[in-house]
Amino acid sequence: MHIVGGDEAWDTYAEGYKLAGDKLVDAVITERGWQIDFMVYPIVFLYCHYLELRLKELSLKVGIKVLGTHKLLPLWKALRPRLEAVWNDPESQAFNALIEARLSELDVVDSSESFRYPKLKGGQSTLAGLREINVERLKNVIQAVSNVLDGSSIGLYEMRKAENEAAAEYEHEQHGSVEW
């Protein structure tokens, strides 16, 4: 097993949490004997942590200091204008609005502790009022959000790579030797 460090680690960690969530959902769906009532907590936690890590990774790529919060909606609201400055078209804005709606839904129930502990430090129940989660639907929603966020991550990487290559070429032209 290879452990990745540096800036690559954000992507690797995020992808690992998402893949683990996907595997658990697939196992619950195909092996009906699994106890979904027990598995729902780690599944939702894995997906929420994936989203948190991906949002923080994207924030770093666009020059935002990573916010010291685990809440998804504040992370997204800080990031969204920067992404829309890069991809400012109606389709991207529509995708971003859908992402915000889904993150708002998760933000209501997940305090980053909601699926890790049954009670908060003050004794309040973490999931009061929540009765059921369709993990298959959740997986599909996370995949749709992931398509946009992961695509943004790849797009930003490719843009930075092209900018670095152009800068290196310019530097070479300015200070490099001239071949005849």
C-alpha positions in Angstrom: 0.0 0.0 0.0 1.3 3.4 -1.0 0.8 6.4 1.2 0.6 9.7 -0.6 1.8 13.0 1.0 1.9 16.6 0.1 -0.8 18.4 -1.9 -1.8 15.1 -3.6 -3.0 13.8 -0.3 -6.1 15.9 -0.3 -7.3 14.2 -3.5 -6.3 10.7 -2.3 -7.9 11.0 1.1 -11.1 12.4 -0.4 -11.3 9.7 -3.1 -10.6 7.0 -0.4 -13.5 8.1 1.8 -15.9 8.2 -1.2 -14.8 4.8 -2.5 -15.2 3.3 1.0 -18.8 4.7 1.2 -19.6 3.3 -2.3 -18.3 -0.1 -1.3 -20.4 -0.2 1.9 -23.5 0.9 0.0 -22.9 -1.8 -2.7 -22.4 -4.4 0.0 -25.6 -3.4 1.8 -27.6 -3.5 -1.4 -26.2 -6.8 -2.8 -25.9 -8.6 0.5 -29.3 -7.9 2.1 -28.2 -9.8 5.2 -26.0 -6.8 6.2 -27.5 -4.8 8.9 -28.3 -1.5 7.2 -29.5 0.0 10.5 -25.9 -0.3 11.7 -24.1 0.5 8.4 -26.0 3.8 7.7 -23.8 5.7 10.2 -20.4 4.9 8.7 -21.8 5.3 5.2 -23.1 8.8 5.7 -20.0 9.8 7.7 -17.7 8.6 4.9 -19.6 10.5 2.3 -19.7 13.7 4.4 -16.0 13.4 5.1 -15.3 12.9 1.4 -17.3 16.1 0.6 -15.4 18.1 3.3 -12.0 17.0 2.0 -12.9 17.7 -1.6 -14.2 21.1 -0.8 -11.1 21.9 1.2 -8.8 20.6 -1.6 -10.6 22.8 -4.1 -10.4 25.8 -1.8 -6.6 25.4 -1.6 -6.4 25.1 -5.4 -8.2 28.5 -5.8 -6.2 30.2 -3.1 -8.7 30.2 -0.3 -7.3 29.5 3.2 -9.0 26.3 4.3 -11.7 27.2 6.8 -11.5 25.6 10.2 -14.9 24.1 10.0 -16.3 20.7 9.2 -19.6 22.2 8.0 -20.2 21.6 4.3 -22.3 24.6 3.5 -19.9 27.3 4.7 -17.0 25.6 2.9 -19.1 25.5 -0.3 -20.3 29.1 0.0 -16.6 30.3 0.3 -15.6 28.2 -2.7 -18.5 28.6 -5.1 -17.7 32.2 -6.2 -14.1 31.2 -7.1 -15.3 28.3 -9.1 -17.8 30.4 -10.9 -15.1 32.9 -11.7 -13.3 30.1 -13.6 -16.4 28.4 -15.1 -18.9 31.2 -15.6 -21.5 29.6 -17.8 -25.2 28.7 -17.3 -24.6 25.0 -17.1 -21.9 25.3 -14.4 -24.1 27.7 -12.4 -27.0 25.2 -12.6 -24.8 22.4 -11.4 -23.5 24.7 -8.6 -27.1 25.5 -7.5 -27.9 21.8 -7.3 -24.7 21.1 -5.3 -25.7 23.9 -2.9 -29.2 22.4 -2.5 -27.8 19.0 -1.7 -25.1 20.3 0.7 -27.8 22.4 2.4 -29.8 19.1 3.0 -26.7 17.4 4.5 -25.8 20.5 6.5 -29.1 20.3 8.4 -28.3 16.8 9.8 -24.6 16.6 9.9 -22.5 18.6 12.4 -19.5 16.3 11.6 -20.4 14.5 14.8 -24.0 13.5 13.9 -23.0 10.2 12.3 -20.1 9.5 14.7 -21.9 9.9 18.0 -25.5 9.5 19.2 -25.3 12.5 21.4 -23.4 15.8 21.5 -21.3 16.9 24.5 -24.3 18.9 25.8 -26.4 15.7 25.7 -28.5 16.6 22.7 -29.4 13.8 20.3 -27.4 14.3 17.1 -30.1 13.0 14.7 -33.3 14.0 16.4 -36.1 14.0 13.9 -34.3 12.0 11.2 -35.9 8.6 10.8 -34.7 7.1 7.5 -32.0 7.4 4.9 -32.1 5.7 1.6 -28.4 4.9 1.1 -28.8 3.9 -2.5 -30.2 7.3 -3.3 -27.6 9.0 -1.1 -24.9 7.2 -3.2 -26.4 8.5 -6.4 -26.6 12.0 -5.1 -23.0 11.9 -3.9 -21.9 10.6 -7.3 -23.7 13.5 -9.1 -22.0 16.0 -6.7 -18.7 14.2 -7.1 -18.8 14.4 -10.9 -18.8 18.2 -10.7 -16.4 18.6 -7.7 -13.9 16.0 -9.0 -14.2 17.5 -12.5 -13.4 20.9 -11.0 -10.4 19.5 -9.2 -9.0 17.9 -12.4 -9.8 21.1 -14.4 -8.0 23.3 -11.9 -5.0 21.0 -11.9 -4.8 21.0 -15.7 -5.1 24.8 -15.8 -2.3 25.2 -13.3 -0.2 22.7 -15.2 -0.7 24.6 -18.5 0.1 28.0 -16.7 3.3 26.5 -15.3 4.4 25.1 -18.6 3.7 28.5 -20.4 5.7 30.3 -17.7 8.6 27.9 -18.0 8.5 28.3 -21.8 8.5 32.0 -21.5 11.3 32.0 -19.0 13.3 29.7 -21.3 12.7 32.1 -24.2 13.8 35.1 -22.2 16.9 33.6 -20.6 17.7 30.5 -22.5 20.2 30.0 -25.2 19.3 30.7 -28.8 19.9 27.7 -31.1 20.9 28.5 -34.7 
